[in-house]
Amino acid sequence: MNVFEVRGGKKLQGEIVPQGAKNEALQIISAVLLTPEEVTINNIPDILDVNLLIELLSEMNVKVNRTSRSTCIFKADDVNIDYLHSPEFKKKSGRLRGSVMLAGAMLARYKKAFIPKPGGDKIGRRRLDTHVIGFQKLGTQLDYNQEDGFFHLTAEELKGTYMLLDEPSVTGTANIVMAATMATGTTTIYNAACEPYLQQLCKMLNRMGAKISGIGSNLLVIEGVDYLGGTTHAMLPDMIEVGSFIGLAAMTKGDITIKNAGINDLGIIPEKFRQLGIAMDFKGDDIHIPSQDSYTIQKYLDGGVLTIYDHPWPGFTPDLLSIVLVTAIQAHGSVLIHQKMFESRLFFVDKLIEMGAQIILCDPHRAVVIGLEREHQLRGITMSSPDIRAGVALLIAALSAEGKSTIQNIEQIDRGYQNIDTRLQALGADIKRVAI
């Protein structure tokens, strides 16, 4: 087991390149099961969740040629379907909620799939209803086997249909889209997710021979085809890493340039950090965050306290609310953070309060941050990472704090951020990965 030992208070400086997008990778890599031809994926993030998924595919007898840590060639021409019903698959996929993304591709090509109990973050309930209901509307039969703990999904034939999603789930939409690509007839998905990651998946599928229209909107139309072929695809930069580095620069008074940030696909993320008073300059596709001794949270025109909340794209992503919250700790002013989607994602604030932050946890979904205005530094403590995003928020707090912090359960951070310790060391951070 490893921990991070962090000695904070240093101004970070330099350039950093965001990894490939984790949330995109889980969808794109699952989609290689749709074709027996070669699919080459570039800019793959070298992180635990993605590596687990690649291992799963290899154990399913998918040919995997990882020519570098960021590039992989897949060929699913001899898939072992029965592996998906094995104790080994159940054990490994239980560590990775993203394994559910295999179901849509398996149904499209093989007309059966198995879904074990999902794993992943400890941030409250994460429903699979959108996935399953969408599959059922396409003609899939669902049975739960208590003895083996799997949901069994089977279909004699997938048939295109109209569906209105109960929620614009990104993974749910992606799974349904993959299943619908090879269904008979036309599938219309209304209230579909339209995040850049979903757009990337649809564009890749179209290059493989799918017929998907409405990409970038919440109304997708998929005309089923009989066969999908190989392609080459490159991941977007990870927008969550980009937002994390913006917050990191502000909290450490750092001067950081985020190279190749994918600005055109960031949506309102930069604007939300500007609302916290953080200055940034766009230079081509790079974002420069200059050193700031202070930053002031905006108020509404009527003088009301700013509220930042999550919302389906093009609204603000819930994955960055933890980062926004910790960034507001040293600001001038106050902000209400409203986490609508997950009821346990704000519970990590008790550690920030122990470090000296002024935060009022109103309920499982809302927290008020009262800025310290740089009058007091946070103090280092020992803490544990409860999920990927909260873990990095705690790491940002530790890097800005006075004294030594120890962060436990860093496997959660490794699930979403590749080599984060060595990349931060290159910016001047005092962070060590220590075996205990």
N, C-alpha and C positions, 0 to 999 in steps of 0.2 A: 504493500500500500504506500502511496506517495502523498505528500502534502506540499503546498506552496508556502515557503517562508518569504515574507515580503517586508522590506524596510522602506517605508514611504517617505514622502516629503521632497522627492526629487522632481525637478522640472524636466519633463521628457521632451526630447527634441529629435527630429529627423524625419525620414520617409518610411512609410509602411504600405504594403500592398495587400488589399483584402483577398482572402481565399475565394474559391468558387463557392457558389451559394449552396448551403447545406439543404435547405428545403426544396430547392430545385433538383438537387442530385438524387434524392430519394425517389422522386417521380421518374426522372429521366432514366436512371439505371434500371428501375422496374420495367420500363417500357421496352427494354431490349428483348424481353420474352415474347414480344409480339411477332417476331420474325426469325426465320432460320438463318438469315443472312448476317454478315458482320455489321456491327454498329460500333463506331469509334467515338468515345466521349473524351473531351478535353476539358482542362481546368477543373478537374475533380478535386474537391477538398479532401485532404489527407487527415480525416477525423474518424473517431471511433464509430459513430453511427453509420457512416458511409462505408467504412471498411468492413463492418459487420454484414451489411447488405451484400457487398461484393463476395464475401465469404459464403453467404447463403446461396448465392447464384452458383458459385463454384461447386458447392456441395450438391446442388441440383443437377450437376453435370453440364452446366453452361461452360463453354470454353472461355477462359479469362486470360488475356495476355496483357499484363500491366507493364507497358513499355517504360513508364516512369510513374512516380507517385501521383502525377496529375493527369495522366493519359492511360486509358484502358480500352482494349478492343474486346468486344463480347461477341460470341457466336452461340446462339441457343438453338442448335440444330438436332440436339439429342437430349431433351430435357427429361429428367427422372421425376415424373409427376408424383410418384408414391413418396418421395422424400418429404413432400409438403404435409404428409400425414404421419410423420415419424416423431418419436420422442425427442430425437436430436433437433429437429426443426422447431418443435415446440419450446425446447429449452433455450435455444439461441434467439428465436424470434420474440420470446418473452422479454428479452433485454432491449428490444428495438421495436418501438411502436410503428416505425416506418415500414415494417414487414407487411403490414396490411395492404401496402401499395402493390404487392404482387398479385392480389386477387383479381383486379380488373383485367390485367393482361392475360392471366391464366384462364379466366372465363372466356375472353375473346377468342383465344387460340385453341384451348383444350376443353372448354365447356364445363370445367369443374375447378374448384379452388377450396382451400381450407384456411380458416382464420382462427388462430389460437387467441387466448386472452392477451390483450395488448400490454406492452410494457412502456418504458420511457420515463418522462418526467413525473415527479410527484407534485402536481399542481392542480389537483382536483380532477373531476370527471372529464373525460374526453370521449364523447359519444361516437359510436360507429354507426348510428342509425342512418345517417345520410348515405353512407356507402351501401349499406344493406338494402335499404328501401329502394335506392336507385337500381341496384342489381335485380331486385324482385320485379320492378316495373319493366325491366328488359326481358323478363321471363325466367329468372333464376329461382330455383327452389332452395329454401333455407331450412336446415335441420341442425339442432344443437345436440351433440352427443355428450352426455354427462360422463360417460366412462372415459373417453379420451380427451375431453375438454376442448374439442374443436367445434367451430361452426362449419358445417358441410354445405357447400354451395354447388349446385349442379344445374345444368340447363341442356335440354335436348337441342334447343335453338334459341339464340338471342334475337329478339325482334325489336326494331326501332319503335319508339313511342314518344309521346310528349310527357314531360315531367316538370313540376314546379318544386324546386328544392325548398325544404323547410328552413335551411340555413345555407348561406353561400360558403360552405366548407371548401377550403382549398384542396385538401387531400381527397375529400369526398367527390368533388367535381372531377379531379384528375382520374380517380379510379373509375368513375362512371364513363368518362370520355374514352378511356382506354378500352373498356368493355364494349362501348358503342361503335368503335371504329370498324369492327368486323361483324356487326349485327346485320340482320336482314332489314332493309328499309332505312328510314330516316328517323333519327333521334333528335328531339328538341329539348334543350335544358334551359329553363328559365330560372332566374335568380342564381345563376352560376357564378362561381368565383372568377375574378378577372385579374388576379395578381400577376405581375411579370413572370413569376415561375410557371403559372398555368399557361400563360401566353407562350412561353418557351416550349413547353411540352406540346402544345397544339401545333406550333410551327414545325417542330421536329417530326411529329406524326404525319403532317402534310408532306414533308420531304420524303417520308417513307411510303407515301401513296395514299394516305387517308384523305378524306374530303370533309374538312372542318371549316365552317364559316362563322363569322361573328366574333373572331378572336379579339380580345381586348374589351369586349362588352359582357353584359350579364345574360346574354341570350346566345347560346351556342347551338348550331345546327350541324349534325354529323350524319353524312350519308355513308351507310355501311359499304365496305369493300370486301372482296374475297381474300386479298393478300396484301401484306405489307413487306417492304424490302428494307435493305440496309441503308445506313446514312452516317454522316459525321455531324457531331454536335458539340458546341462549346458552352459551358456554363457561364451565367452572368456572375459578376462580382457579388459577394454576399452583402446585401443591404444591411443586415443586422450587424455584421462586423463594422461596416462603414459608420453606422450610428454609434456603435460602441466606442470607436476610436475618436469620434467627435466629442463624446462625453468624457473620455479619458483625457483628451487634450485640455478641456476646460477645467476639470477637477485638479489637474496637476500643474496648472499654469503653463502647459506645454506649448511648444511651437512645432506642430506636426503637419506634414503633408501626406494625404491619403492618395496614393497613385492609382490611376486606372479605376476610379471609383464607380463607374457606371452611372454617371449623374442622370442621364436621361431616363433611367429606370428606378430612381429613388422616390418619385412621387413627392409627397409633402414632408418627407423625413427631414430634409434640411430646414424647412420652414418651422417645424416644431422645435428644433434646437435654437433657431433664431428667436423664437418666442421666449426662450429662457435667457436671452441676451447674449448668446454666443455668436461671435463674429466669425465669418468664414468667407473665403474668396474662391471662386471657380476659375481654374486655369486649364483650359481644354477639358480633359476628363479627370483632372486632379482637383482635390479639395484641400485648400490650405487653411488651417486653423491657427491664427496667430496667438501668441501668448497674451493673456488677459489677466490683470490683477483682480478685476472684478467684472461681474456681469449681472444685469438686472432683469428680472422676470417681467414681461409685459403684463399690463392689466387690460381688461375690456374697456371699451370707450366710455362706459358708464362708471368706471372705477372698480368694477367687480373683480374678484380674484380669478385668475386664469384657471381653467380646467383643461387637462389633457386626458383624452380617453381613447380607447381602441375602437376601431370600426372596420368593417370589411373594406378592402381596396376599392376605390382610391383613398379611403380613410387611413388612419394611422395604425400601423401594425402592432398587435399586442406584444410581440417579441421585444419591442424596444421600450415598453413602459418601465421596466425595472431600471433600464439605463437612464431614462429621463428622470426618474425619481431620485436616483443617487446623484445625478448631475446637479439637481436643484438644491442639494444640501448646502452648498457654499455660495448660493446666489443671494442677491438682494431681493427681498420680496417673498411671496408665498405662492404655492400652486396646489391645486387639488388633482391628484392622480386617481382616475376612475378606471379600474380594470374590470371590464364587463364580462369577458369571456370565461375566465378561470377563477374559481372562488378561493384558491389557496396561494395564488401567485404573489401576494403581498406580505405573506407571513414572515418573510426574511427580514422585514424592517426592524424586528426586535434586535437584531445584531447591529444594525446601523444606529439605533437608539443607544445601545450599549457603547458604541464608539463615540457618542456625543452628539449625534444628529438630533435635530428638533423635528420629530415626525409624530403626528397623531394618527393612529390607525383607527379609522371610524368604524369599519366593519370589514368583512373579508374582501370587499371589492374597492374600498376607497381609503385613501390616505392623504392627509394634508402635510406638505413639507414647508416648514418655516425656515427660510434661508439663514445660515449663520453669518453671511456677509464677510467671510474670511476673518472674523474676529476670533474664532477659535478653530484650531485644527482638530480633526478627528483623531482619536487615539487607537493604537493598534491593539487587537484582541485575537483570541482564538475563535474560529467560527467554522461552520460547515456549509458546503454548497448544496442547496436543496434541489436545484434544477439548473439547466444550462445558463439561462439568462440571468437569474438571480446570482449564480456563481460568479459571472463576470462583473455584475454590479458590485458585489462584495469585493472583488479583486480591484476594481477601480477605486472603491472607497479605501482599501488598504494602501494602494499606491499613493493616495493623497494624504494619508494619515501620518501622524507622528509616532515613531517607534516601530516595533516589530508586530506583524500580524501573521498568524498561521491559519491557512485555509485548508480544511479537510474535505474529503470526498471530492477531490478534484477530477475524478473520472467523469463527473457530470460536465465539467467545463471542457474536458477533452472530447466529449461527445460532439461539441459544436464549434470548437476553435482549435485550429491546428497549430501545434508548436507555439502556443501563446507565450510561454515563458521565454523562449529564445528570441522570438520576434520582439517582445517588449524589452528584453535586455539590449537589443540593438538600438533602442530609443533612449537607453540610459537608465532603465528601471533596475532596481535592486530586488530581483526575484530569483528564487532557487527552488528547484524541484528536489525534494528530499525524501528518501525512503525511510519509512519508520517500521 
